[in-house]
Amino acid sequence: MMMKDLFMIFIGFIILVIGVLIGMAYLTLLERKLLGYIQIRKGPNKVGMIGILQPFSDAIKLFCKEQTYPKHSNYLSYYFSPVIGFILSLSIWMIMPYYFNMISFNLGILFFLCCSSMGVYTVMVAGWSSNSNYSLLGGLRSVAQTISYEVSLSLIVMSSIIMIMSFNLINFNMYQDFIWFLFLMYPLALCMMSSMLAETNRTPFDFAEGESELVSGFNIEYSSGGFALIFMAEYTSILFMSLMYVLIFMGGYNLSLFFYFKLVLISFLFVWVRGTLPRYRYDKLMYLAWKSYLPISLNFLLFFMGLKIFLF
């Protein structure tokens, strides 16, 4: 590969990262506005016209605050775990199949599963290294929850991989011209939606950040930049999970306004669920993963394998 090609790939990735960061910033604004209207009040509307500059003022405020750390914390792992978590959540976006990226990632789904499972370690280390009981409990909860839902998430994705027989995300749009996989595997699509909520620690499965019982969960000792990076990693993951859902179940990738509308719609569902549903109970969360989603996803996987063998 020539130096010029590498430079163009690097520039493409920088443009992608800037776009993702701006999208993540305005997702927070969308969430605050929607939650405001759900609770019959206005969201942010003072900074800039209708609050349009609010995300930038929040970012400046958070990164300009004093960086504190607990005296008895394990400093290096405490300091670097939010940074690594944020880098991981950004690096997953490398597999996004946009046309001027010049990377045809043939094993994109495997890369996604590897990066999302690595994200567990950052939460675990952040919770442990803070040397606080609340953050340790939040970290332990998060590890158990994320590992449980990653199993069913992987099996659901495996069913769709068997339908297209490829790990490349761009191939999904070739097989969804006639019918979306959303209609073809409707129960799996619903399981995928709630698994995504659990995977990104969102309401009603936000047990890693349970305010009512853990004060703030694994991130309680973080302030200023460290908290901002954890926050940004979570919202970047929400955007990426929405993208994955659209790619796998709602027609695949194409550069059209309809594609971005679908992406915003799934992100909107994340916020809508937060404003509507109360938090689940932890034991029920685990039963849901191991007693409901795992058998369903396994049965569908075997069914689609049999269907593929029968047809071809």
C-alpha positions in Angstrom: 0.0 0.0 0.0 1.4 3.4 -1.0 2.0 6.2 1.5 -0.6 8.3 -0.3 -3.3 5.6 0.3 -2.4 5.3 4.0 -2.6 9.1 4.3 -6.1 9.2 2.6 -7.3 6.4 4.9 -6.0 8.4 7.9 -7.8 11.6 6.7 -11.0 9.6 6.2 -10.8 8.2 9.7 -10.2 11.7 11.2 -13.3 13.0 9.3 -15.3 10.1 10.7 -14.1 10.7 14.3 -15.0 14.4 14.1 -18.4 13.5 12.7 -19.0 10.9 15.4 -18.0 13.4 18.2 -20.3 16.1 16.9 -23.1 13.5 16.5 -22.5 12.3 20.1 -22.6 15.9 21.4 -25.9 16.6 19.8 -27.3 13.2 20.9 -26.9 14.4 24.5 -28.8 17.6 23.6 -31.5 15.5 21.9 -31.8 13.4 25.0 -32.1 16.3 27.4 -34.7 18.0 25.2 -36.8 14.8 24.9 -36.6 14.0 28.6 -37.6 17.6 29.3 -40.7 17.3 27.1 -41.6 13.8 28.4 -41.5 15.4 32.0 -43.5 18.4 30.7 -40.7 21.0 31.0 -38.2 22.5 28.6 -34.8 21.1 28.1 -31.6 23.3 27.7 -32.7 26.5 25.9 -30.4 29.3 27.2 -27.0 28.7 25.6 -27.3 29.7 21.9 -30.5 29.6 19.9 -32.9 26.9 21.4 -29.9 25.5 23.3 -27.9 24.6 20.2 -24.5 25.5 21.8 -25.2 23.7 25.0 -23.1 20.5 24.2 -20.0 22.7 23.6 -20.4 24.7 26.8 -20.8 21.4 28.7 -17.6 20.0 27.1 -15.7 23.2 28.0 -17.0 23.2 31.6 -16.1 19.5 32.1 -12.6 19.6 30.7 -11.8 22.9 32.5 -12.7 21.6 35.9 -10.0 20.6 38.4 -9.0 16.9 38.0 -9.2 15.2 41.4 -8.5 11.6 42.3 -8.9 9.5 45.5 -5.9 9.3 47.7 -6.0 5.5 48.0 -6.8 4.8 44.4 -4.6 2.8 42.0 -3.6 6.0 40.2 -2.4 4.7 36.7 -5.3 2.3 36.1 -7.8 4.9 37.6 -6.5 7.6 35.3 -6.2 5.6 32.0 -9.3 3.4 32.1 -11.7 6.1 30.8 -9.1 7.1 28.1 -8.9 3.5 26.9 -12.6 3.1 27.1 -13.1 6.1 24.9 -10.5 5.0 22.4 -12.1 1.6 22.1 -15.6 3.1 21.5 -14.1 5.3 18.7 -12.0 2.6 17.1 -15.1 0.4 16.6 -16.3 3.0 14.1 -13.5 1.9 11.7 -15.8 -0.8 10.5 -18.5 1.6 9.3 -18.7 0.9 5.6 -18.9 4.4 4.2 -17.8 4.6 0.6 -14.8 7.0 0.8 -13.3 5.1 3.8 -11.3 3.0 1.3 -11.3 0.1 3.8 -13.3 -3.0 2.9 -13.3 -4.7 6.3 -14.1 -8.3 5.6 -14.1 -9.3 9.3 -15.9 -6.2 10.5 -18.4 -8.0 12.7 -15.7 -10.0 14.5 -13.8 -6.7 15.1 -17.0 -5.2 16.6 -17.5 -8.2 18.9 -13.9 -8.0 20.1 -13.9 -4.3 20.8 -17.3 -4.4 22.6 -16.1 -7.2 24.8 -12.8 -5.3 25.6 -15.0 -2.4 26.8 -16.0 -4.5 29.8 -12.4 -4.4 31.1 -12.3 -0.6 31.2 -15.5 -0.4 33.3 -14.2 -3.2 35.6 -10.8 -1.5 36.1 -12.4 1.9 36.6 -14.7 0.5 39.3 -11.9 -1.4 41.0 -9.1 1.2 40.9 -11.2 3.9 42.5 -11.0 1.9 45.8 -14.6 2.7 46.7 -17.2 0.2 47.6 -19.9 1.9 45.5 -17.7 2.0 42.4 -16.5 -1.6 43.0 -20.1 -2.9 43.2 -21.0 -0.9 40.1 -18.1 -2.4 38.2 -19.0 -6.0 39.3 -22.6 -5.5 38.2 -21.5 -4.1 34.9 -19.2 -7.0 34.2 -21.8 -9.6 34.9 -24.5 -7.8 32.9 -22.3 -7.0 29.9 -20.9 -10.5 29.6 -24.4 -12.0 29.9 -25.9 -9.9 27.2 -22.8 -10.2 24.9 -23.5 -13.9 24.6 -27.1 -13.4 23.3 -26.0 -10.4 21.2 -23.3 -12.5 19.5 -25.8 -15.3 18.8 -28.3 -12.9 17.3 -25.7 -11.4 15.1 -24.6 -14.9 14.1 -28.1 -15.7 12.8 -27.9 -12.7 10.5 -24.4 -13.7 9.4 -25.6 -17.1 8.4 -28.3 -15.5 6.2 -25.7 -13.5 4.2 -22.6 -15.8 4.8 -20.2 -12.9 5.3 -18.7 -10.9 8.1 -18.5 -7.7 6.0 -21.1 -5.2 7.1 -21.5 -3.7 3.6 -23.0 -7.0 2.3 -26.1 -6.6 4.5 -27.6 -4.1 2.0 -27.3 -6.6 -0.9 -29.6 -9.1 0.8 -32.3 -6.7 2.1 -33.6 -5.2 -1.1 -36.7 -7.3 -1.1 -37.4 -7.7 2.6 -35.7 -6.3 5.7 -34.3 -8.7 8.2 -36.4 -6.9 10.8 -39.5 -8.6 9.4 -37.7 -11.9 8.5 -36.5 -12.4 12.1 -38.8 -10.1 14.1 -38.3 -11.8 17.6 -34.5 -11.6 17.2 -34.8 -7.9 16.3 -36.7 -7.3 19.6 -34.1 -9.3 21.5 -31.3 -7.3 19.8 -32.9 -4.0 20.8 -33.1 -4.8 24.5 -29.6 -6.5 24.4 -28.3 -3.2 23.0 -29.8 -1.3 25.9 -28.2 -3.7 28.4 -24.9 -3.6 26.6 -24.7 0.2 26.7 -25.8 0.3 30.4 -29.0 2.3 29.5 -32.3 2.5 31.3 -34.0 0.1 32.2 -30.8 -1.8 32.5 -28.5 0.9 34.0 -27.3 -1.2 37.0 -23.7 -0.1 36.6 -24.8 3.5 37.3 -27.7 2.8 39.6 -28.2 6.2 41.2 -30.8 5.0 43.7 -28.7 2.3 45.3 -25.0 3.0 44.2 -25.0 6.8 44.3 -23.5 6.8 40.8 -22.0 3.4 40.3 -18.6 2.7 38.8 -17.9 6.3 37.9 -18.6 7.9 41.3 -15.0 8.9 42.0 -14.5 10.5 38.5 -14.8 14.2 37.9 -14.0 16.6 35.1 -12.2 15.0 32.2 -12.4 11.4 33.4 -16.2 11.6 33.8 -16.5 13.4 30.5 -14.6 10.6 28.7 -16.8 7.8 30.3 -19.9 9.8 29.3 -18.6 10.3 25.8 -17.7 6.6 25.4 -21.3 5.6 26.5 -23.0 7.9 24.0 -20.6 7.0 21.2 -21.5 3.4 21.8 -25.3 4.2 21.7 -24.8 5.8 18.3 -22.8 2.8 17.1 -25.3 0.3 18.4 -28.0 2.2 16.5 -25.9 2.1 13.4 -25.4 -1.7 13.8 -29.2 -2.2 14.3 -29.9 -0.3 11.1 -27.2 -2.2 9.1 -28.3 -5.6 10.3 -32.1 -5.3 10.5 -33.2 -2.2 8.6 -31.9 -2.4 5.1 -28.1 -2.1 5.3 -26.0 0.9 4.4 -26.6 3.5 1.7 -25.8 7.2 1.5 -29.3 8.5 1.7 -31.4 10.7 4.0 -33.6 7.7 4.8 -30.6 5.8 6.2 -29.8 8.7 8.6 -33.4 9.0 9.5 -33.4 5.3 10.6 -30.3 5.9 12.6 -31.8 8.9 14.4 -35.0 6.9 15.0 -33.2 4.0 16.8 -31.2 6.6 18.9 -34.5 8.3 19.7 -35.8 4.9 20.9 -32.9 4.7 23.4 -34.0 8.1 24.9 -37.7 7.3 24.8 -37.2 4.1 26.7 -35.2 6.1 29.3 -38.0 8.6 29.8 -40.7 5.9 30.0 -39.6 2.7 31.7 -38.6 2.2 35.4 -35.4 0.3 36.2 -35.5 -3.5 36.1 -34.6 -5.7 39.0 -31.1 -7.2 38.9 -32.0 -10.8 39.2 -34.8 -10.4 36.6 -32.2 -8.9 34.3 -30.0 -12.0 34.6 -32.9 -14.4 34.2 -34.0 -12.4 31.1 -30.5 -13.0 29.5 -29.9 -16.6 30.4 -33.5 -18.0 30.5 -35.1 -16.0 27.7 -32.7 -14.5 25.2 -30.2 -17.3 25.1 -32.7 -20.1 24.3 -34.4 -17.9 21.7 -31.2 -16.8 20.0 -29.9 -20.4 20.0 -33.1 -21.8 18.6 -33.2 -19.2 15.8 -29.5 -19.8 15.0 -30.2 -23.6 14.6 -33.3 -22.8 12.5 -31.5 -20.5 10.1 -28.6 -22.9 9.8 -31.1 -25.6 8.8 -32.9 -23.3 6.4 -29.6 -22.3 4.7 -28.6 -26.0 4.3 -32.1 -26.9 3.0 -32.2 -24.1 0.5 -28.6 -24.3 -0.8 
